[in-house]
Amino acid sequence: MAVKKNKSNGFQFAILFIIILAIGINLGIYGTKKYLENKHSAKDDYTVYPEAEAKDITNDSAYADAISKMHGFVKDNSLFYSSTGINVETMDNGTKLTLAYESIIANKEYTSGTLSVHDNNYCDYNFVVDSTPADSSIPTLICTIKNISRDSIVKASKSLFGDETINTNTNFNPSSNVSCVVVNNNYVCGNLTNTVIDTGSLQPKFDIIKVTLDTDGTIIIYDKGYLVDKRKGVDNPNDEYDNYYLHSADSTSYYYELKSADNLTFKHTFKTNNNVNYYYVGTEVYKG
């Protein structure tokens, strides 16, 4: 009888061991499955709510100065409000030179000088003499110039566009009235006429509606508004309104100010290498 009892106990132990083993295996499978599901779920959550999602910094005081500087670069120039878009990669060298020149003039990073007058009230490089003040009985017999180092142009290009690939071996005209001529390591810039001929222009009137920041430091400014057409000799529609506005610089249709809600939204992209200084990349019409 003792032998049978031992055999019975051994059989029960074996059954119990199998049951415990089965439970352990099932628990292991269940735990592994839940771990993988949680891991997959976390991955899905990251995809749906990515940490890299752009942050709205429209009213973030920490970026207020940077945003003001970036928007100031584009908002006063109709060049950046074309429905066909613009970017640094396709921007011609003359435009880059002009924008670098305007930045240097605004920051007063140049030296002033004069040239002696030759015959016919002209100086070297076909610059003209300064206009004589109305209350002066003595004619002005000098040509005032601005000297800008070519290195300053390269530096300005680096600041504005994030690169130094600008050709400073060529002359350029930053406006119809001004010419800049390469002389050794400098640009000598002077007037081509001593009176400013005002033919009018397209004046941007765009306001920021949103600013976003990506984790890589990219800042995108969205603005919306209209261009005031101040050009002379342009016929506006013949109706009761006095002022007309363009959607964009290349538009052929006029819109009254009250229709500004129909105007285009532009998307200006700026990048940075150090999260301090931002450079312009390009502009496109926002279609979102």
MOZIVEN-V810873 format. One record per backbone hydrogen bond with DSSP energy under -0.5 kcal/mol. NH is the residue of the N-H (numbers start at 1). CO is the residue of the C=O. E is the energy in kcal/mol with one decimal. If there is no record, write none. Layout:
nh->[NH NH]
co->[CO CO]
e->[E E]
This chain:
nh->[5 6 7 8 9 10 11 12 13 14 15 16 17 18 19 20 21 22 23 24 25 26 27 28 29 30 31 32 33 34 35 36 37 38 39 40 41 42 43 44 45 46 47 48 49 50 53 55 57 57 58 60 61 63 64 67 68 69 70 71 72 73 73 74 75 76 77 80 81 85 86 88 90 91 96 97 98 99 100 101 102 103 104 105 106 107 108 109 110 111 113 115 117 118 121 122 123 126 127 128 129 130 136 139 143 144 145 146 147 148 148 150 153 154 155 156 157 158 159 160 161 162 163 166 168 172 174 175 178 179 180 181 183 186 187 188 188 189 189 190 191 192 193 197 198 199 203 203 204 205 207 209 210 212 213 214 215 217 219 220 221 222 222 223 223 224 225 226 227 228 228 229 229 230 230 232 234 235 236 239 245 246 247 249 251 255 259 260 262 263 266 267 268 268 269 269 270 271 273 274 279 280 281 282 283 284 286]
co->[1 2 3 4 5 6 7 8 9 10 11 12 13 14 15 16 17 18 19 20 21 22 23 24 25 26 27 28 29 30 31 32 33 34 35 36 37 38 39 40 41 42 43 44 45 47 50 213 55 211 211 57 59 60 61 63 64 65 66 67 68 69 70 70 71 72 74 77 78 82 283 281 87 87 92 93 94 95 96 97 98 99 100 101 102 103 105 104 108 147 145 143 141 122 118 119 127 123 124 191 121 142 133 137 115 142 113 189 111 146 187 185 149 150 151 152 153 154 155 156 157 158 157 164 166 180 172 178 175 190 172 188 186 183 148 181 186 146 187 179 144 177 177 195 196 197 201 228 202 226 224 222 222 220 55 218 52 214 270 212 268 210 220 221 266 207 264 205 246 203 226 227 244 201 228 199 231 233 234 237 255 227 253 81 248 245 256 257 259 260 223 284 221 266 267 282 219 279 277 277 271 160 269 269 86 267 265]
e->[-2.0 -2.1 -2.2 -2.4 -2.5 -2.3 -2.1 -2.4 -2.4 -2.2 -2.3 -2.7 -2.6 -2.3 -2.4 -2.7 -2.7 -2.6 -2.5 -2.5 -2.6 -2.5 -2.7 -2.4 -2.7 -3.0 -2.9 -2.6 -2.6 -2.6 -2.4 -2.5 -2.6 -3.0 -2.7 -2.8 -2.9 -2.7 -2.0 -2.7 -2.9 -2.1 -1.9 -2.6 -3.2 -0.5 -1.5 -3.2 -0.6 -2.5 -0.7 -1.4 -0.7 -1.7 -0.8 -2.8 -2.3 -2.2 -2.5 -2.9 -1.9 -1.1 -0.6 -0.9 -3.1 -0.5 -1.8 -1.7 -2.0 -1.9 -2.3 -2.4 -0.7 -0.9 -1.8 -2.6 -2.2 -2.5 -2.4 -2.6 -2.6 -1.8 -2.2 -2.6 -2.3 -1.8 -1.1 -2.6 -0.6 -2.0 -2.1 -1.8 -0.6 -3.6 -0.8 -1.2 -3.1 -1.1 -1.5 -2.0 -1.5 -2.7 -1.9 -0.6 -1.6 -0.6 -2.9 -2.3 -3.4 -0.6 -2.7 -2.6 -1.4 -2.0 -2.6 -2.6 -2.4 -2.2 -2.1 -2.7 -3.0 -1.4 -0.8 -2.2 -0.7 -1.9 -0.6 -1.0 -0.6 -2.4 -2.9 -2.8 -2.9 -2.0 -3.5 -2.9 -0.5 -2.7 -0.6 -2.3 -0.5 -3.3 -0.7 -0.6 -0.8 -0.9 -0.7 -2.9 -0.6 -2.4 -2.3 -3.0 -1.6 -2.3 -2.5 -2.7 -0.5 -1.8 -2.6 -2.1 -2.7 -3.2 -0.5 -0.5 -2.1 -2.3 -0.9 -1.1 -2.2 -3.1 -0.5 -0.5 -1.1 -3.1 -1.0 -2.5 -0.8 -0.6 -0.6 -1.3 -2.3 -2.6 -0.6 -4.5 -2.1 -3.3 -2.4 -1.9 -2.4 -1.5 -2.8 -3.0 -3.0 -0.5 -0.5 -2.9 -2.7 -2.3 -0.6 -0.5 -3.0 -3.4 -2.7 -1.2 -3.6 -1.7 -3.2]
